[in-house]
Structures are given as C-alpha cells and as structure tokens.
Amino acid sequence: MSTLAIASSVLSQTFRPKPIAAAVLNSPHFPNAKNTPYSLSAYLSSFAIFLSLSFPLPSSAIPSLNSQSPSLFPSTPFSQSQFLQIGLENGKIRPCPSTNPGCISTNPKSSQFAFPWVIPETDSGNAIQRLQDAIVKTQNNPKIQVMEDTPNGQYLQAEVDGGFGRDVLEFLVKGDVVAYRSMATKVTYVYPFTTAFGDSRGQQERMKRIMDYLG
C-alpha cells in the first residue's frame, strides 16, 4: 500500500480514534504505548511518526545538492554588456557585440561594419609602431595594453578616454591589411528601455583621426 493510500485511510478514521489508537498500541515501534493515558492528539502524532519511519518518502521527493536549479536571474542585455570580450577570436578581430552600439569593427559579422585599411606599397615603415604613435598623438589619455606578434599578424590593444568612460582600440596588422575594432567599454541603459544608447559615429571619427595622422 502506498504512503498516499495509508494517509487517506488515516484521515478517514479521524472521527473514530479508538481503532487508530489500537493500531498504535499494537505497533512494535511503540512498546510503552499501553502504559500511557489515552490521548487522541498524542496517538495521532505518534502514528504520524510511525508512518514516516515505516514508509520513507521516495528519493525523488528530496532535492539533490547536485541538481541544477534554473537561474533566478535570467540573462539580460544589460548583464551581457557588462562582460565584453576583448582580444582575438580564432586569430581575427572580434565583431561588435549586439548589445553595444558604441562600436565599429572590420569583422564582417559585425552589425557596425567598417572597411579595413590597406597599407600603401610606398610605406616602408613599421606599421604597428606607427599605429602606436598615432594613438598616442591623437587620443586622450592613451594606454597601450598589448603589442605582440601572433601567428595571425601583429596585434595591438590600447585603452583611451571615451564619451562615458574608457574605450578599447584593437588592431591586427597582417601583410598590407589592417583590421581593427574600436569599442566603448561602458554601455548605457535608461530604464525602462532594454535597448542600449550609443552611437558608432564617435568611433568612426576616432579612427578617421588616426588614419589622417598616418597619412
């Protein structure tokens, strides 16, 4: 007999306590029950304990410590914008995140696409060094974070002052092609809207200043 059936039987006997009391008195789990004064509430409590000892709940009714409960805080555009990925992805400049309108990238998967630069054949200088000089000369409070050779070209990453915080500039020079991404690291939301405020025009103007400096 299942636990539910036993519980239903107990409930049906609530107006006839003597049989329940007799069941408890005759139970091997309570050998001293016959020597105690009769009390309906006491016997009912004892019988509930008897049921719990004799018919334990199935393990499925007890939550496992290893069970994966659903997240109480689902991912939102705002939470996604707080974890912006920087650096090369599979050896290429990353596209602009869909949650960040203050960005332009030469990655064709980007919604804010910009054409890569082509180094003229007459330019015999060190392209990555010239890019570093152009950033220092044209941007506010620049800080070069990374400048290294990779199997996919020369990579440069810098931080500069933006409109609402710091912006990140990334360049990848491979042969005579310069791929890049210019992105604001702070994304602004105004309640109750779920679309970020931003404009890629400021990033375009920044890259134009760098390109003009390079000639």
C-alpha positions as CSV (number, residue, x, y, z in Angstrom):
1,M,0.0,0.0,0.0
2,S,1.4,3.4,-0.9
3,T,2.0,6.2,1.5
4,L,-0.8,8.2,0.0
5,A,-3.3,5.4,0.5
6,I,-2.2,5.0,4.1
7,A,-2.6,8.7,4.8
8,S,-6.1,8.7,3.2
9,S,-7.0,5.8,5.4
10,V,-5.8,7.7,8.5
11,L,-7.9,10.7,7.5
12,S,-11.0,8.6,7.1
13,Q,-10.6,7.3,10.6
14,T,-10.3,10.7,12.3
15,F,-13.8,10.5,13.8
16,R,-13.1,7.0,15.1
17,P,-9.9,7.4,17.2
18,K,-10.1,4.1,19.0
19,P,-9.0,1.9,16.0
20,I,-6.1,4.3,15.4
21,A,-5.1,4.2,19.0
22,A,-5.3,0.4,18.9
23,A,-3.1,0.3,15.8
24,V,-0.5,2.4,17.6
25,L,-0.8,0.4,20.8
26,N,-0.2,-2.8,18.9
27,S,2.7,-1.3,16.9
28,P,6.1,-2.8,17.7
29,H,7.5,0.8,17.3
30,F,5.8,2.0,20.5
31,P,6.1,-0.8,23.1
32,N,5.2,1.5,26.1
33,A,2.1,3.0,24.5
34,K,-0.2,0.7,26.5
35,N,1.1,2.1,29.8
36,T,0.3,5.7,28.9
37,P,-3.0,7.5,29.4
38,Y,-5.3,7.6,26.3
39,S,-4.9,10.9,24.3
40,L,-6.2,11.2,20.8
41,S,-3.8,14.0,19.8
42,A,-0.8,12.1,21.3
43,Y,-1.7,9.0,19.4
44,L,-2.2,10.8,16.1
45,S,1.2,12.4,16.5
46,S,2.7,9.0,17.3
47,F,1.0,7.5,14.3
48,A,2.4,10.2,12.0
49,I,5.9,9.4,13.2
50,F,5.2,5.7,12.7
51,L,4.2,6.3,9.1
52,S,7.3,8.4,8.4
53,L,9.5,5.6,9.9
54,S,7.8,2.7,8.1
55,F,7.2,4.4,4.7
56,P,10.0,6.8,3.9
57,L,9.4,9.3,1.1
58,P,10.9,8.4,-2.3
59,S,14.3,9.8,-3.1
60,S,12.7,11.9,-5.9
61,A,10.9,14.0,-3.4
62,I,14.2,15.1,-1.8
63,P,16.1,17.7,-3.8
64,S,19.6,16.7,-4.6
65,L,22.5,19.0,-3.8
66,N,23.9,18.4,-7.2
67,S,20.7,19.2,-9.1
68,Q,20.8,22.2,-11.4
69,S,18.1,24.6,-10.5
70,P,17.0,27.3,-13.0
71,S,18.7,30.6,-12.7
72,L,16.7,33.2,-10.7
73,F,18.2,36.0,-12.7
74,P,17.9,35.3,-16.4
75,S,20.5,36.9,-18.8
76,T,19.5,40.3,-19.9
77,P,21.1,42.7,-22.5
78,F,22.4,44.8,-19.6
79,S,24.1,41.8,-17.9
80,Q,25.6,40.7,-21.2
81,S,27.0,44.2,-21.9
82,Q,29.0,44.0,-18.6
83,F,31.2,41.2,-19.9
84,L,32.7,42.5,-23.1
85,Q,35.1,40.1,-24.7
86,I,38.4,41.6,-25.8
87,G,41.3,40.0,-27.8
88,L,41.5,38.0,-31.0
89,E,38.9,35.3,-31.7
90,N,40.3,32.4,-33.8
91,G,43.1,34.7,-34.9
92,K,40.7,37.5,-36.1
93,I,39.4,40.8,-34.8
94,R,36.1,40.2,-33.0
95,P,32.8,41.6,-34.3
96,C,30.9,44.2,-32.3
97,P,28.6,42.8,-29.6
98,S,25.0,43.1,-30.5
99,T,24.4,44.8,-27.1
100,N,27.0,47.5,-27.7
101,P,26.0,50.2,-30.3
102,G,29.1,52.3,-29.5
103,C,31.4,50.1,-31.6
104,I,32.7,49.6,-35.1
105,S,34.7,46.6,-36.4
106,T,36.1,45.3,-39.6
107,N,34.8,41.8,-38.8
108,P,32.1,41.1,-41.5
109,K,29.9,39.5,-38.8
110,S,29.6,42.9,-37.1
111,S,26.4,44.9,-37.4
112,Q,28.5,48.1,-37.3
113,F,30.9,47.1,-40.1
114,A,33.9,49.2,-41.1
115,F,36.3,48.6,-44.0
116,P,39.8,47.5,-43.2
117,W,42.8,49.7,-44.1
118,V,45.3,48.9,-46.8
119,I,48.9,49.9,-46.2
120,P,50.3,51.6,-49.4
121,E,53.2,49.8,-51.1
122,T,55.3,53.0,-50.8
123,D,55.0,52.8,-47.0
124,S,58.1,51.0,-45.8
125,G,57.8,51.9,-42.1
126,N,56.8,49.6,-39.2
127,A,53.0,49.6,-39.4
128,I,52.4,48.5,-35.8
129,Q,54.8,51.1,-34.4
130,R,53.2,53.8,-36.5
131,L,49.8,52.8,-35.2
132,Q,51.0,53.1,-31.6
133,D,52.4,56.6,-32.3
134,A,49.2,57.7,-34.0
135,I,47.1,56.6,-31.0
136,V,49.4,58.4,-28.6
137,K,49.3,61.6,-30.6
138,T,45.5,61.7,-31.4
139,Q,43.8,60.2,-28.4
140,N,43.1,61.4,-24.8
141,N,44.9,59.6,-22.0
142,P,46.1,56.6,-24.1
143,K,47.5,53.4,-22.6
144,I,49.0,50.7,-24.7
145,Q,47.9,47.4,-23.1
146,V,49.2,44.8,-25.6
147,M,51.6,44.9,-28.5
148,E,52.7,41.5,-29.7
149,D,53.4,39.2,-32.7
150,T,50.9,36.4,-33.2
151,P,50.7,33.6,-35.8
152,N,48.0,35.7,-37.4
153,G,49.8,39.0,-37.5
154,Q,50.9,41.9,-35.3
155,Y,48.3,42.7,-32.6
156,L,47.9,46.0,-30.7
157,Q,45.4,46.8,-28.0
158,A,45.0,50.2,-26.3
159,E,42.7,52.0,-23.9
160,V,41.7,55.6,-24.4
161,D,39.2,58.0,-22.9
162,G,35.7,57.8,-24.4
163,G,32.5,59.7,-24.0
164,F,31.3,57.7,-20.9
165,G,34.4,56.0,-19.7
166,R,37.3,54.1,-21.3
167,D,37.2,52.8,-24.9
168,V,39.3,49.9,-26.3
169,L,41.1,50.0,-29.6
170,E,42.3,46.8,-31.3
171,F,44.4,46.4,-34.4
172,L,45.7,43.4,-36.3
173,V,48.3,44.0,-39.0
174,K,48.7,41.2,-41.4
175,G,50.6,41.8,-44.6
176,D,49.3,45.1,-46.0
177,V,45.9,44.9,-44.4
178,V,45.0,46.5,-41.0
179,A,41.9,45.1,-39.3
180,Y,40.6,46.9,-36.3
181,R,37.8,47.4,-33.7
182,S,37.0,50.5,-31.7
183,M,34.6,49.9,-28.8
184,A,33.2,51.7,-25.8
185,T,33.5,49.6,-22.7
186,K,30.6,51.2,-20.9
187,V,27.1,50.6,-22.3
188,T,24.3,53.0,-21.1
189,Y,20.7,51.9,-20.5
190,V,17.9,54.1,-19.4
191,Y,15.0,52.4,-17.5
192,P,12.6,51.0,-18.6
193,F,14.2,50.6,-22.1
194,T,16.1,47.4,-22.8
195,T,18.0,48.9,-25.8
196,A,21.4,50.4,-25.1
197,F,22.1,54.1,-26.0
198,G,25.1,54.7,-28.1
199,D,26.4,55.8,-31.4
200,S,29.2,54.3,-33.6
201,R,29.7,57.7,-35.1
202,G,32.1,58.7,-32.4
203,Q,34.2,55.6,-33.0
204,Q,34.3,56.3,-36.7
205,E,35.6,59.8,-36.1
206,R,38.3,58.4,-33.8
207,M,39.5,56.0,-36.4
208,K,39.5,58.8,-39.0
209,R,41.8,60.9,-36.9
210,I,44.2,58.0,-36.6
211,M,44.1,57.4,-40.3
212,D,44.6,61.1,-41.1
213,Y,47.7,61.1,-38.8
214,L,49.1,58.1,-40.7
215,G,48.6,59.9,-44.0
